[in-house]
Amino acid sequence: MLLLSKILTNWLKLPDFSCLNSNRPLFLYLYSKSNLLNSDFSEIFSKDNKIVDSLEKQGIECYSEDISSIPCKLIDKFEVTTVPSILGIRNGSKVGQIVKGSGLESFLALSNRLKNEENPTESELVTNLKDLISHGNPKDIRVNISFIKNNFVRELEVNPNLFRLFSQGSILSHNNNEYSLETLKSDLSTLDSFLNQVEDSKSSYIITGKLITQIPPEMELLVDKYYSLLSGFKRLSAITRGLKKVYLLKVKILELISVKYFIEKNMEKSVKFALDSYKLNVDLLQRDMITLDEFHSCETKEVLESLLFLLDPYDLSSLETRAELENILGPRLLNEIPVSKRPLGGVTKKRRGFGGRYIWQGIHYRPKRYKPKNLKQYLNEWRCVHDSNPPSFN
């Protein structure tokens, strides 16, 4: 129990897996329930001044977590083969590892390695992104983009050159080199002709009594061709519903065509196809063909946002695209309205009973026959109206 108390005081429980991707150095102690109180790490877990001073000076955070709660992807990524063990992590990658039988000297050496593992500078980030964009490997670009997004948010806000390369890389990360632009266009025309037949059968169902509910074999082959490109949510939904996966495939093909036109530096057509993809995705959500999770898992939003960032704000295509986005019904890309859980208006009230609390129900509440003293100030929506019902916490 003495050792357990020392672990709890010096080593905090891992709050979230996202902190493993931060640029701060940290130690992660992995254990199982059977070997939590391990005597091999008793020197490390002790309150020795030498260890405490070393960790405080170097700014290293210490966390502990049960191996059963760690996802399999992280176990494979950090190459964990045995427990108990202590991992030295920085920038989402393993710097070193201390296993059973290692002493205090190896722990101090690993802490020095963590401190000396410096972050890349802004110039290095720019050169790395330029090299990746020129080579055009989408997987490597995606890894670099996620690394910058997690660790260099301030640099993105300050450095316009880095932000522009980041936007280009986020578009190119959705590229697929297996399919050419001509192949995508021909497959899109095939999808459009079949979906037009589906819509015509819906409109003439009252007269003919015929409705297309099944996918023909040639369309099944086309869907299977692009099946690996769909995200996890859409793969599951594509199995359960027939016509739904054809619509989802059209959204993905429009997005790929937009990326291909961006590579050819045709920004107008690239923005047009990205907007069409987003419009179709919103239309599917309005028709209850996809869920909200499937809507948010669509990658078209990221492509469209990056294209708008790269365009001149006063460019005609940019202005037209933003105007169309403003008029799209349903969940919007640019002006999302936050949902508030605040109660609906009312005066300050107190609940009945022993655990009663004073509740203030909002600044926008007005009684039914409320008549303000200064009517012009009250009706002017562009000026601040001071509230006469401030909250009380008595």
Backbone hydrogen bonds, N-H to C=O, Kabsch-Sander energy under -0.5 kcal/mol:
donor,donor_aa,acceptor,acceptor_aa,energy
5,S,1,M,-2.1
6,K,2,L,-1.5
7,I,3,L,-2.0
8,L,4,L,-2.2
9,T,5,S,-1.5
10,N,6,K,-2.3
11,W,7,I,-2.7
12,L,10,N,-0.6
12,L,62,C,-1.9
14,L,64,S,-1.6
19,C,16,D,-1.0
20,L,17,F,-1.2
21,N,18,S,-1.5
22,S,19,C,-1.0
26,L,89,I,-1.9
27,F,61,E,-3.1
28,L,87,L,-2.4
29,Y,63,Y,-3.0
30,L,28,L,-0.7
30,L,85,S,-2.8
31,Y,65,E,-1.5
35,N,32,S,-0.8
36,L,33,K,-0.6
38,N,36,L,-1.5
41,F,38,N,-0.7
42,S,39,S,-1.3
45,F,41,F,-2.3
46,S,42,S,-0.7
48,D,46,S,-0.5
52,V,48,D,-2.3
53,D,49,N,-2.6
54,S,50,K,-1.4
55,L,51,I,-2.4
56,E,52,V,-2.3
57,K,53,D,-2.4
58,Q,54,S,-1.8
59,G,55,L,-0.9
60,I,55,L,-1.8
61,E,25,P,-1.9
63,Y,27,F,-2.7
64,S,12,L,-2.3
65,E,29,Y,-2.6
67,I,31,Y,-2.9
69,S,66,D,-1.3
70,I,67,I,-1.1
75,I,71,P,-1.7
76,D,72,C,-2.3
77,K,73,K,-2.3
78,F,74,L,-2.7
79,E,75,I,-0.5
80,V,75,I,-2.0
81,T,79,E,-0.6
85,S,30,L,-1.8
86,I,98,I,-2.6
87,L,28,L,-2.7
88,G,96,G,-2.7
89,I,26,L,-2.6
89,I,87,L,-0.6
90,R,93,S,-2.3
91,N,22,S,-1.9
92,G,20,L,-1.1
92,G,22,S,-0.5
93,S,90,R,-1.6
95,V,88,G,-3.6
96,G,88,G,-1.2
98,I,86,I,-2.9
99,V,97,Q,-0.5
102,S,99,V,-1.9
107,F,103,G,-1.1
108,L,104,L,-2.1
109,A,105,E,-2.3
110,L,106,S,-2.1
111,S,107,F,-1.9
112,N,108,L,-1.7
113,R,109,A,-1.9
114,L,110,L,-2.3
115,K,111,S,-1.8
116,N,112,N,-2.1
117,E,113,R,-0.9
118,E,116,N,-1.6
125,L,121,T,-2.1
126,V,122,E,-2.4
127,T,123,S,-2.4
128,N,124,E,-2.5
129,L,125,L,-2.4
130,K,126,V,-2.3
131,D,127,T,-2.2
132,L,128,N,-2.3
133,I,129,L,-2.7
134,S,130,K,-2.1
135,H,131,D,-2.2
136,G,132,L,-2.5
137,N,132,L,-0.7
141,I,137,N,-2.2
142,R,138,P,-2.4
143,V,139,K,-2.0
144,N,140,D,-2.2
145,I,141,I,-2.6
146,S,142,R,-2.2
147,F,143,V,-1.8
148,I,144,N,-2.2
149,K,145,I,-2.4
150,N,146,S,-1.6
151,N,147,F,-1.6
152,F,148,I,-2.5
156,L,152,F,-1.4
157,E,153,V,-1.6
158,V,154,R,-1.6
159,N,155,E,-2.9
163,F,159,N,-1.9
164,R,160,P,-2.2
165,L,161,N,-2.0
166,F,162,L,-2.3
167,S,163,F,-2.1
168,Q,164,R,-2.1
169,G,165,L,-2.8
170,S,166,F,-2.2
171,I,167,S,-1.4
172,L,168,Q,-2.4
173,S,169,G,-1.7
174,H,171,I,-1.5
175,N,172,L,-1.5
179,Y,176,N,-0.8
184,L,180,S,-2.0
185,K,181,L,-2.2
186,S,182,E,-2.3
187,D,183,T,-2.3
188,L,184,L,-2.0
189,S,185,K,-2.2
190,T,186,S,-1.8
191,L,187,D,-2.2
192,D,188,L,-2.5
193,S,189,S,-2.2
194,F,190,T,-1.8
195,L,191,L,-2.7
196,N,192,D,-2.2
197,Q,193,S,-1.5
198,V,194,F,-1.8
199,E,195,L,-2.3
200,D,196,N,-2.3
201,S,197,Q,-2.2
202,K,198,V,-1.6
203,S,199,E,-2.1
204,S,200,D,-2.2
205,Y,202,K,-0.9
208,T,204,S,-2.7
209,G,204,S,-0.5
209,G,205,Y,-1.4
213,T,211,L,-0.7
219,M,216,P,-0.5
220,E,216,P,-1.8
221,L,217,P,-2.0
222,L,218,E,-1.4
223,V,219,M,-2.3
224,D,220,E,-2.4
225,K,221,L,-1.3
226,Y,222,L,-1.0
226,Y,223,V,-0.5
227,Y,224,D,-0.6
229,L,226,Y,-1.4
230,L,226,Y,-0.6
230,L,227,Y,-1.1
235,R,231,S,-2.1
236,L,232,G,-1.9
237,S,233,F,-2.0
238,A,234,K,-2.0
239,I,235,R,-1.1
240,T,236,L,-1.2
241,R,237,S,-2.0
245,K,241,R,-0.6
245,K,242,G,-0.7
246,V,242,G,-0.5
246,V,243,L,-0.6
247,Y,243,L,-1.5
248,L,244,K,-2.2
249,L,245,K,-1.8
250,K,246,V,-1.8
251,V,247,Y,-1.8
252,K,248,L,-1.8
253,I,249,L,-2.5
254,L,250,K,-2.3
255,E,251,V,-1.6
256,L,252,K,-2.2
257,I,253,I,-2.4
258,S,254,L,-1.9
259,V,255,E,-1.9
260,K,256,L,-2.3
261,Y,257,I,-2.4
262,F,258,S,-1.7
263,I,259,V,-1.9
264,E,260,K,-1.6
265,K,262,F,-1.2
266,N,261,Y,-2.9
267,M,265,K,-0.9
270,S,266,N,-1.8
271,V,267,M,-2.6
272,K,268,E,-2.1
273,F,269,K,-2.5
274,A,270,S,-1.9
275,L,271,V,-2.4
276,D,272,K,-2.2
277,S,273,F,-2.1
278,Y,274,A,-2.0
279,K,275,L,-2.6
280,L,276,D,-2.3
281,N,277,S,-1.9
282,V,278,Y,-2.2
283,D,279,K,-2.4
284,L,280,L,-2.2
285,L,281,N,-1.6
286,Q,282,V,-2.2
287,R,283,D,-1.7
288,D,285,L,-1.2
289,M,284,L,-2.6
290,I,284,L,-0.9
295,F,291,T,-1.9
296,H,292,L,-2.3
297,S,293,D,-1.5
298,C,295,F,-1.1
301,K,298,C,-0.5
303,V,299,E,-1.5
304,L,300,T,-2.8
305,E,301,K,-2.6
306,S,302,E,-2.1
307,L,303,V,-2.1
308,L,304,L,-2.1
309,F,305,E,-1.9
310,L,306,S,-1.8
311,L,307,L,-1.7
315,D,312,D,-2.1
319,L,315,D,-2.5
320,E,316,L,-2.5
321,T,317,S,-2.2
322,R,318,S,-2.4
323,A,319,L,-2.1
324,E,320,E,-2.2
325,L,321,T,-2.3
326,E,322,R,-1.8
327,N,323,A,-1.0
328,I,324,E,-0.5
328,I,325,L,-0.8
336,E,334,L,-0.6
340,S,338,P,-0.5
345,G,343,P,-0.8
345,G,361,Q,-0.7
349,K,359,I,-2.4
351,R,357,R,-1.5
356,G,353,G,-1.1
359,I,349,K,-2.9
361,Q,346,G,-0.9
361,Q,359,I,-0.5
365,Y,362,G,-0.7
370,Y,367,P,-1.2
375,L,373,K,-0.7
378,Y,374,N,-1.8
379,L,375,L,-2.3
380,N,376,K,-1.1
381,E,379,L,-1.0
383,R,380,N,-1.2
386,H,384,C,-0.6
